[in-house]
């Protein structure tokens, strides 16, 4: 299921392999798995059962985002730099979604309040 013109290696990474890294990053900074899940649900529209199903099924990041029920309409409010890349400047739509998730988890790990992370 390759919907992108350029395939980055990260697109093929299993979400189930990346997810624990997000949780670990958050937990090292005193945040919780539940907060990581809330961020992912907010971003992608998955409910908790759908998120857990994606993890169990071992889909890659491309499939994970392709099957997302609905990306949050407020994703345009996610701005800033993650991994030395300005997220709003990322041209590839899939890579931008991945960077959005990276940025939100990064904000969580830096101690930002959930309402600010979720752009409420």
PLY file of the C-alpha trace (Angstrom):
ply
format ascii 1.0
element vertex 120
property float x
property float y
property float z
element edge 119
property int vertex1
property int vertex2
end_header
0.00 0.00 0.00
2.35 2.71 -1.20
0.48 5.98 -1.58
3.57 8.15 -1.60
5.84 8.91 -4.49
8.99 8.69 -2.39
9.16 5.87 0.10
11.05 6.77 3.23
12.29 3.93 5.39
10.31 5.26 8.35
7.04 4.70 6.44
7.67 0.94 6.58
8.40 0.88 10.31
5.76 -0.96 12.30
3.68 1.36 14.45
3.90 -1.33 17.16
7.70 -0.81 17.20
7.50 3.00 17.38
4.64 3.22 19.89
6.63 1.85 22.89
9.36 4.41 22.15
6.81 7.23 22.43
5.53 5.77 25.71
9.07 5.35 27.08
9.97 8.92 26.16
6.90 10.22 27.97
7.38 8.00 31.02
11.03 9.03 31.42
9.71 12.55 31.93
6.97 11.55 34.38
4.11 11.36 31.88
1.88 8.35 31.24
0.98 5.84 28.53
-2.61 7.07 28.85
-1.50 10.58 27.91
0.37 9.25 24.87
-2.76 7.32 23.86
-4.89 10.45 24.29
-2.56 12.39 21.99
-2.65 9.65 19.34
-6.45 9.40 19.54
-6.77 13.19 19.26
-4.46 13.32 16.23
-5.82 10.33 14.31
-9.43 9.84 15.37
-8.83 6.27 16.52
-10.75 5.18 19.59
-8.80 3.19 22.20
-9.91 -0.18 20.78
-8.90 0.90 17.27
-5.52 2.09 18.49
-4.89 -1.19 20.30
-5.98 -3.12 17.19
-3.45 -1.22 15.07
-0.71 -2.12 17.55
-1.75 -5.79 17.62
-1.95 -6.04 13.83
1.56 -4.68 13.39
0.74 -2.27 10.57
3.46 0.04 9.32
3.22 3.80 9.85
1.92 4.35 6.34
-0.98 1.96 6.92
-1.55 3.26 10.45
-2.11 6.79 9.16
-3.96 5.66 6.00
-6.48 3.78 8.15
-6.84 6.60 10.69
-10.55 7.43 10.99
-10.02 11.21 10.73
-6.99 13.39 11.22
-7.82 16.19 13.64
-8.74 19.39 11.81
-6.52 21.36 14.20
-3.31 19.72 12.97
-2.49 22.98 11.17
-1.99 24.48 14.64
0.91 22.08 15.28
4.01 24.10 14.54
7.61 24.14 15.61
10.74 22.08 15.25
11.21 18.39 15.93
14.32 16.44 14.92
15.73 19.69 13.46
12.80 19.90 11.04
10.06 22.53 11.05
6.91 20.37 11.01
4.75 22.83 9.10
7.36 22.91 6.30
7.36 19.14 5.69
6.00 18.65 2.16
5.25 14.92 2.13
1.77 14.48 3.71
2.62 11.19 5.42
5.94 12.46 6.76
4.12 15.56 8.06
1.66 13.33 9.98
4.56 11.38 11.48
6.28 14.63 12.47
3.03 15.91 14.01
2.95 12.84 16.24
6.65 13.25 17.07
6.07 16.90 17.96
3.06 16.19 20.20
4.89 13.46 22.12
7.91 15.77 22.39
5.69 18.49 23.90
4.27 15.95 26.36
7.75 14.87 27.40
8.76 18.50 27.88
5.99 18.94 30.44
3.53 20.94 28.39
-0.08 20.88 29.66
-2.47 18.55 27.79
-4.82 21.39 26.83
-1.97 23.14 25.06
-0.74 19.95 23.41
-4.25 19.21 22.12
-4.63 22.81 20.94
-7.81 23.30 23.03
0 1
1 2
2 3
3 4
4 5
5 6
6 7
7 8
8 9
9 10
10 11
11 12
12 13
13 14
14 15
15 16
16 17
17 18
18 19
19 20
20 21
21 22
22 23
23 24
24 25
25 26
26 27
27 28
28 29
29 30
30 31
31 32
32 33
33 34
34 35
35 36
36 37
37 38
38 39
39 40
40 41
41 42
42 43
43 44
44 45
45 46
46 47
47 48
48 49
49 50
50 51
51 52
52 53
53 54
54 55
55 56
56 57
57 58
58 59
59 60
60 61
61 62
62 63
63 64
64 65
65 66
66 67
67 68
68 69
69 70
70 71
71 72
72 73
73 74
74 75
75 76
76 77
77 78
78 79
79 80
80 81
81 82
82 83
83 84
84 85
85 86
86 87
87 88
88 89
89 90
90 91
91 92
92 93
93 94
94 95
95 96
96 97
97 98
98 99
99 100
100 101
101 102
102 103
103 104
104 105
105 106
106 107
107 108
108 109
109 110
110 111
111 112
112 113
113 114
114 115
115 116
116 117
117 118
118 119
